[in-house]
Amino acid sequence: MHIPRVPGPRSLAGQLFAMQAVLIAVVVAGYALFTYVSDRHQAEEAATRQATAVARSVADSPSVRAAIHTSDPSARLQPYALQVMRDTEVDFVTIMTPDGIRWTHPDQRQIGRRYLGHIDAAQHGHTYSETYKGTLGASVRTVTPVEESGRVIGLVSAGIKVEAISQRVQEQVTALFGVAAGALVLGALGTYVINARLRRHTHGMNAAELSRMHDYHEAALHAVREGLLMLDGQYRVALINDGGRELLGVGTEEEVVGRSVAGLGLPAPLTGALLSSEPRMDEVHLTADRVLVVNTSPVSGGERRGTVVTLRDVTELQSLMGELDSERGFSQALRSQAHEAANRLHTVVSLIELGRAAEAVDFATAELELAQALTDQVVSAVGEPVLAALLLGKAAQANERGVELVVSDESRLDDGLLPESLSARDLVTILGNLIDNAVDAAQGSVGARVTVTAYAEDAELVMRVTDTGAGVDPAHAELVFQRGFSTKPAGPGGRGLGLALVRQAVTRLEGTLTVTEAPEGGAVFEVRLPLRTAQPVSGGEA
């Protein structure tokens, strides 16, 4: 015969409810059983004390002694014994001879017969209690002697039937079970309410499903390359994945969970963004060596519960964008130069057509000498090909904006001098942004000019950019390197990131970056980077 299997609760909340209900039932049943046994024992002891007290009282009564000396003790003792039974609520009071022959008994037919029970101790002057089955059934009884002048002249036995004791205990246990049932109902109701709340929090999932979700959660945290940071309502780190540790520069051996965001040693702007109660969307922030895009989203459910922060590393993207901007600038410069070359070529052709060949030769030669002079100046001063190409491109761009870009006579940077630790990308980031910033500052000024100096001195690479702009307010000497600071209106791509990237790259290369006022006005930005390899160093003067 197939016995159908009773389905059990699948959800974790249902399992907890079933477990707690069974636990409450077991505890209540165990307590009830313990109370029943304890109460029965206590009831038997109370019955023994009651029977002993009644028997001793009857044995000590003078009227009992007097009745014993009469010719018919039963005539006087039987009514007395019945009265004592009614007054003391015992089931029997038996007064008997020292040999155990009854003078009194609740059943008159038993008068004159021998007492059923042990009377040896009472015959020797001692009180004795026992549970014995007599004519009225099992009872708790006490036998005590009636003494006169040191002689036992009779015996008294008082008792309470076990049935009566059980009935008293049953009444108490019934009340106890009623209370226990009420406690079970209240406990089950409380358990149901608590587990209903738990079911809402666990979405009715069972333990296996929660375990599987935890495994997925852990796998996802470690697999996601983007940084994930979760903060509690007090802006303490509740969770951080491997990507978040890497992007924020927090080592895996460092315990950050439970620490406040303000104590992680992050840059002030980034810390402010993480501590903000308002959501942040695609904000760009700089750390010591990374450019991060930060998004924050508060978690609320009637009250603030925390913040979810996502971090994306766009350092490479920012570098590529910088290179793209440079290439775009180069292409624009080439188009402009092509346009100018076309104009000059038309001029030369027109001079030839007019029969002025000598003037055409002089005009073309002058233009070639001017272009070649700039190229020769840059290449002779800066032998490093990447920096030389950068300077030539920036010179063309500056020229289009009405700014003269000059490489100073003291510049000297031979090819092969720079170690591998100074990557071309970092140098382009540093010098390119400094020149762009200087051109922006010098544009529109009288005799607009940007002077670039690059040389090696005392195991250091020195790059200095001077402009003829308005200069830098000493109060802003530190602020200019912070992301978002700019004295000009923001353009489509935003402003205030170039100098921040310069500072980031210099810090990563363990160099120094300073800004001072130029003697003739304008600003001087100077970068010093250590040359880590032991290579010959050229002098500071050309």
BELWOLIN-V543193 format. One record per backbone hydrogen bond with DSSP energy under -0.5 kcal/mol. CO is the residue of the C=O (numbers start at 1). NH is the residue of the N-H. Records with the same first field share a line. If there is no record, write none. Layout:
CO=NH + NH
This chain:
1=3
2=4
5=7
11=15
12=16
13=17
14=18
15=19
16=20
17=21
18=22
19=23
20=24
21=25
22=26
23=27
24=28
25=29
26=30
27=31
28=32
29=33
30=34
31=35
32=36
33=37
34=38
35=39
36=40
37=41
38=42
39=43
40=44
41=45
42=46
43=47
44=48
45=49
46=50
47=51
48=52
49=53
50=54
51=55
52=56
53=57
54=58
55=59
56=60
58=61
61=64 + 65
62=66
63=67
64=68
65=69
66=69
67=70
72=75 + 76
73=76 + 77
74=78
76=80
77=81
78=82
79=83
80=84
81=85
82=86
83=87
84=88
85=89 + 90
92=159
93=95
94=157
95=103 + 104
96=155
97=100
100=102 + 115
101=97
102=112
106=108
107=110
108=111
110=113
113=102
115=117
119=123
120=124
121=124 + 126
122=125
128=143
130=132 + 141
132=134 + 139
134=137
137=134
138=162 + 163
139=132 + 141
140=160
141=130
142=158
143=128
144=156
145=147
146=153 + 154
148=151
151=148 + 153
154=146
155=96
156=144
157=94
158=142
159=91 + 92
160=140
161=165
162=166
163=167
164=168
165=169
166=170
167=171
168=172
169=173
170=174
171=175
172=176
173=177
174=178
175=179
176=180
177=181
178=182
179=183
180=184
181=185
182=186
183=187
184=188
185=189
186=190
187=191
188=192
189=193
190=194
191=195
192=196
193=197
194=198
195=199
196=200
197=201
198=202
199=203 + 204
202=205
205=12
206=210
207=211
208=212
209=213
210=214
211=215
212=216
213=217
214=218
215=219
216=220
217=221
218=222
219=223
220=224
227=311
228=241
229=309
230=238 + 239
231=307
232=235
235=261
236=232
237=258
239=230
241=245
242=246
243=247
244=248
245=249 + 250
246=249
249=251
251=254
254=256
256=259
259=237
260=263
261=264
267=271
268=272
269=273
270=274
271=275
272=276
273=276
280=282 + 296
283=285 + 294
285=292
290=287 + 292
291=314
292=285 + 294
293=312
294=283
295=310
296=280
297=308
298=300
299=305 + 306
303=301
305=233
306=299
307=231 + 309
308=297
309=229
310=295
311=227
312=293 + 314
314=318
315=319
316=320
317=321
318=322
319=323
320=324
321=325
322=326
323=327
324=328
325=329
326=330
327=331
328=332
329=333
330=334
331=335
332=336
333=337
334=338
335=339
336=340
337=341
338=342
339=343
340=344
341=345
342=346
343=347
344=348
345=349
346=350
347=351
348=352
349=353
350=354
351=356
352=355
355=357
356=360
357=361
358=362
359=363
360=364
361=365
362=366
363=367
364=368
365=369
366=370
367=371
368=372
369=373
370=374
371=375
372=376
373=377
374=378
375=379
376=380
377=381
378=382
381=383 + 413
384=388
385=389
386=390
387=391
388=392
389=393
390=394
391=395
392=396
393=397
394=398
395=399
396=400
397=401
398=401 + 403
399=402
403=405
404=406 + 450
406=408 + 452
408=411
412=456
413=383 + 384
414=417
419=422
421=423
423=427
424=428
425=429
426=430
427=431
428=432
429=433
430=434
431=435
432=436
433=437
434=438
435=439
436=440
437=441
438=442
439=443
442=445
445=448
448=404
449=468
450=406
451=466
452=408
453=464
454=412
455=462
457=460
459=531
460=457 + 462
461=463 + 529
462=455
463=527
464=453
465=525
466=451
473=476
474=477
476=480
478=481
479=482
482=485
491=494
496=484 + 485
497=501
498=502
499=503
500=504
501=505
502=506
503=507
504=508
505=509
506=511
507=510
512=528
514=526
516=524
518=521
522=518
523=467
524=516 + 526
525=465
526=514
527=463
528=512
529=461
530=532
533=535
